[in-house]
Amino acid sequence: MTELRLGLALPQYGKLADPSAIAGFAAEAERIGFASLWVGDRVLTPVSPQTYYPASGTPERPYPPEFVRFVDPLLALTIAANSTESARLGSSTLNGPLYSPVLLARSLTSLDLLSGGRLDVGLGLSWLRDEYVAAGVPWEHRGARLAELVEVLRTLWTADPAGHRSERWDIPDSLIGLRPMQQPGPPVLLGGASDAALRRVGRIADGWLPAGLPAPMLREKWAVVVESAEKAGRDPETLRRVLRLNPTPGSPTATVEDVAARLKAAEADGITEALVDLHYVAETVPHALELAGELHTAVFA
């Protein structure tokens, strides 16, 4: 098992939400051998949300309780960038439509430069309608908004002068001297598993961020991405897949051995990149590092 590039979620939310622990965690994870480090995104957790966490949300438990404590994702990536040398740094995912494209482009450019060109920009829609309300962003047509955000980011990363005019954003032609180290910009990966999301990946993204899907469903949904890419005149062989696994007590991926077996099966099915989020099974940051070390050994020994 030598081809899989295995990543790890940074300690960012729930019991592990401690900005002061991120630097040491990132450095140790890189030393262990993890190839990438990742963050997620949560803006707020309303007492009575309008929408529930997909698949497992209920009126009594509308979202995982860990989501109540959440460190800012761009801050976490900045700390990790300054604490590591080779691991790639990614988001799985930032809630793209909630961000101003101009401000997000500047932050991501700065992060790519700080990290020496190691940034992967993962974007998604967020399932939580209340976040859109709080951010003053329309919930309707959020998929189209995400697609346009990707377009604007790439314009701001490459054009000179750069500007954009549409019903959503009116950005005057401007001189932008700061450029990402990666050109024509950091890779943009998109999350989502609906047909619309998968087709969007095929049309405009550099890759897909599937979360916790079993192998048959991964193959089925990847076929939609491939078909969409081919229709758009793109080579699907150039697109990446980064599988996310979230071990949770009582689930099929509850133990280190379970996760290692799932990763090996995914690699046999053509997955070359994956990340594991230990927030639901680790009690402390040191415990998360202990589990991470056991997992790396189980996968690669």
C-alpha positions in Angstrom: 0.0 0.0 0.0 2.3 2.8 -1.2 0.2 5.0 -3.5 -2.4 6.3 -1.1 -1.8 9.8 0.1 -3.4 9.9 3.5 -4.5 13.1 5.2 -5.7 14.0 8.7 -8.2 16.6 10.0 -6.6 19.3 12.2 -7.9 19.7 15.7 -10.5 22.3 15.1 -13.9 21.5 16.7 -15.6 19.8 19.5 -13.4 18.6 22.4 -10.3 19.2 20.2 -11.1 22.9 19.4 -7.9 24.6 20.6 -6.0 27.0 18.4 -2.9 26.7 20.6 -2.8 23.0 19.9 -2.8 23.2 16.1 0.8 23.9 15.5 2.1 21.0 17.5 -0.5 18.6 16.1 0.3 19.6 12.5 4.0 19.2 13.0 3.7 15.8 14.6 1.2 14.6 12.0 3.6 15.5 9.3 6.4 13.8 11.2 4.3 10.6 11.4 3.9 10.7 7.6 0.5 12.2 6.9 0.6 13.7 3.4 -2.1 16.4 4.0 -3.9 18.3 6.7 -7.5 19.5 6.5 -10.1 21.8 8.1 -13.9 22.0 7.9 -16.2 25.0 8.2 -19.1 25.8 10.6 -20.3 29.4 11.0 -22.9 28.8 13.8 -25.1 26.2 15.4 -28.6 27.6 16.0 -30.7 26.4 18.9 -33.6 25.6 16.5 -32.1 25.1 13.1 -34.2 25.2 9.9 -32.4 22.3 8.4 -30.8 19.2 10.0 -27.5 17.5 9.5 -27.8 15.2 6.5 -28.6 11.5 7.1 -28.4 11.6 10.9 -30.1 14.9 12.0 -33.3 14.7 14.2 -35.3 17.4 16.1 -33.6 16.1 19.3 -30.2 16.1 17.8 -30.2 18.3 14.7 -26.4 18.3 14.3 -23.4 16.6 16.0 -22.9 18.4 19.4 -19.2 18.8 18.5 -20.2 21.5 16.0 -20.9 24.0 18.9 -17.2 24.7 19.2 -15.5 25.5 15.9 -12.1 27.2 15.3 -12.0 29.4 12.2 -10.8 27.3 9.3 -8.5 29.9 7.6 -6.8 30.6 11.0 -6.3 26.9 11.5 -4.7 26.5 8.0 -2.5 29.5 8.6 -1.1 28.0 11.8 -0.6 24.6 10.1 1.1 26.3 7.1 3.6 27.9 9.5 4.2 24.7 11.3 4.8 22.2 8.5 7.1 21.9 5.5 5.7 19.4 3.0 2.1 18.3 3.9 -0.6 19.8 1.7 -3.2 21.9 3.4 -6.9 21.7 2.4 -10.5 22.4 3.3 -13.2 19.8 3.2 -15.0 22.0 2.9 -15.3 25.8 3.2 -18.9 26.9 2.9 -18.2 28.7 -0.4 -21.3 30.8 -1.0 -21.1 32.5 2.4 -17.8 34.2 1.5 -17.1 37.4 -0.3 -15.0 36.3 -3.4 -12.7 39.3 -3.2 -11.8 38.7 0.5 -11.7 34.9 0.1 -9.3 35.2 -2.9 -7.0 37.4 -0.9 -6.9 35.0 2.1 -6.4 32.0 -0.1 -3.6 33.7 -2.1 -1.9 34.6 1.2 -2.2 31.1 2.5 -0.8 29.6 -0.7 2.2 31.9 -0.5 2.7 31.2 3.2 2.7 27.5 2.6 5.0 27.5 -0.4 2.2 26.4 -2.8 0.7 23.6 -0.7 -3.0 24.8 -0.6 -6.0 22.8 -1.9 -9.2 24.8 -1.9 -12.2 22.6 -1.1 -15.6 24.3 -1.4 -19.1 23.2 -0.6 -22.6 24.5 -0.1 -23.3 23.9 3.6 -26.5 22.1 4.6 -27.4 24.6 7.3 -29.9 27.2 6.0 -29.5 29.3 9.1 -25.8 30.1 8.2 -27.0 31.7 5.0 -29.5 33.8 6.9 -26.9 34.9 9.4 -24.4 35.8 6.6 -27.0 37.7 4.6 -26.7 35.4 1.6 -29.7 33.9 -0.3 -30.3 30.2 0.2 -31.9 29.9 -3.3 -29.6 29.3 -6.3 -26.7 28.5 -3.9 -25.2 26.0 -6.4 -25.0 28.6 -9.1 -23.5 31.0 -6.6 -20.8 28.5 -5.8 -20.0 27.9 -9.5 -19.7 31.7 -10.0 -17.5 32.0 -6.9 -15.0 29.5 -8.5 -15.0 31.6 -11.7 -14.3 34.8 -9.7 -11.6 33.3 -7.6 -9.8 32.1 -10.7 -10.1 35.5 -12.4 -8.7 37.2 -9.3 -5.8 34.8 -9.2 -4.8 35.2 -12.8 -6.1 38.3 -14.7 -4.5 41.7 -14.6 -6.4 43.9 -14.2 -9.0 41.6 -12.7 -12.7 42.4 -12.3 -16.2 40.7 -12.5 -19.7 42.0 -13.1 -22.9 40.1 -12.5 -26.1 40.3 -10.6 -24.3 38.9 -7.6 -21.1 40.7 -7.6 -19.8 44.0 -9.1 -16.0 44.0 -8.8 -14.3 46.9 -10.6 -11.3 46.2 -12.8 -8.4 46.3 -10.3 -4.7 45.8 -10.1 -3.8 42.8 -8.0 -0.1 42.4 -7.3 -0.3 39.4 -5.0 -0.5 36.1 -6.8 -0.7 32.5 -5.5 2.5 30.5 -5.8 0.5 27.8 -7.6 -0.5 29.0 -11.1 -3.1 29.4 -12.5 -4.2 29.1 -8.8 -4.6 26.5 -6.1 -6.6 23.4 -7.1 -10.3 23.9 -6.4 -12.1 20.8 -5.2 -15.8 20.6 -4.7 -17.9 18.6 -2.3 -21.5 17.3 -2.6 -23.1 14.0 -3.7 -26.3 15.2 -5.5 -26.4 14.9 -9.3 -26.2 18.7 -9.6 -23.1 18.8 -7.4 -21.4 15.9 -9.3 -22.1 17.5 -12.6 -20.6 20.8 -11.3 -17.4 18.9 -10.3 -17.1 17.5 -13.8 -17.7 20.9 -15.5 -15.5 23.3 -13.4 -13.5 21.6 -10.6 -10.1 20.1 -10.2 -11.5 17.3 -8.1 -14.2 15.9 -5.9 -14.4 15.6 -2.1 -16.7 12.6 -1.3 -17.5 11.9 2.3 -18.0 8.5 3.8 -19.5 6.8 0.7 -19.3 3.0 0.3 -17.4 1.7 -2.7 -20.4 0.9 -5.0 -21.9 4.4 -4.4 -18.5 6.0 -5.0 -18.2 4.3 -8.4 -21.8 5.2 -9.3 -21.4 8.9 -8.4 -17.9 9.2 -9.9 -19.4 8.0 -13.2 -21.6 11.1 -13.2 -18.5 13.3 -12.7 -16.7 11.6 -15.5 -19.7 12.0 -17.9 -20.0 15.6 -17.0 -16.3 16.3 -17.6 -16.4 14.6 -21.0 -19.4 16.6 -22.0 -17.6 19.8 -21.0 -14.5 18.8 -23.1 -12.4 18.0 -20.1 -10.2 15.0 -19.4 -11.6 13.2 -16.3 -8.3 11.5 -15.8 -6.9 14.9 -14.5 -9.6 15.1 -11.8 -8.7 14.2 -8.2 -10.8 12.3 -5.6 -10.1 12.8 -1.9 -12.3 10.4 0.2 -13.2 11.7 3.7 -13.8 9.2 6.5 -15.3 10.3 9.8 -14.9 7.4 12.4 -17.7 7.5 14.9 -18.5 5.1 17.8 -20.8 2.3 16.8 -20.3 2.9 13.0 -18.7 0.6 10.5 -15.6 2.8 10.8 -15.5 2.9 14.6 -11.9 1.6 15.2 -8.5 2.1 13.7 -8.7 -1.4 12.2 -12.1 -0.6 10.6 -10.7 2.7 9.1 -7.5 1.0 7.8 -9.6 -1.7 6.1 -11.9 0.8 4.5 -8.9 2.8 3.2 -7.2 -0.3 1.7 -10.5 -1.2 0.0 -10.9 2.3 -1.3 -7.3 2.2 -2.7 -8.0 -1.1 -4.4 -11.0 0.7 -6.0 -8.8 3.5 -7.5 -8.8 6.1 -4.7 -5.4 7.6 -4.3 -6.1 10.3 -1.7 -8.1 10.2 1.5 -8.4 12.1 4.8 -9.5 10.9 8.2 -11.3 13.0 10.8 -10.8 11.8 14.4 -12.9 14.4 16.1 -15.7 12.0 17.0 -13.5 9.3 18.5 -10.6 11.3 20.2 -11.0 12.6 23.7 -8.1 15.0 23.6 -5.5 16.3 21.1 -2.8 13.9 22.4 -5.3 11.1 22.1 -6.0 12.1 18.5 -2.3 12.0 17.7 -2.1 8.6 19.4 -4.9 7.3 17.2 -3.3 8.9 14.1 -0.1 7.1 14.7 -1.9 3.8 15.1 -3.8 4.4 11.9 -0.8 5.3 9.9 1.0 2.1 11.0 -2.1 0.0 10.3 -2.4 1.4 6.8 1.2 1.4 5.7 3.1 -1.2 7.8 
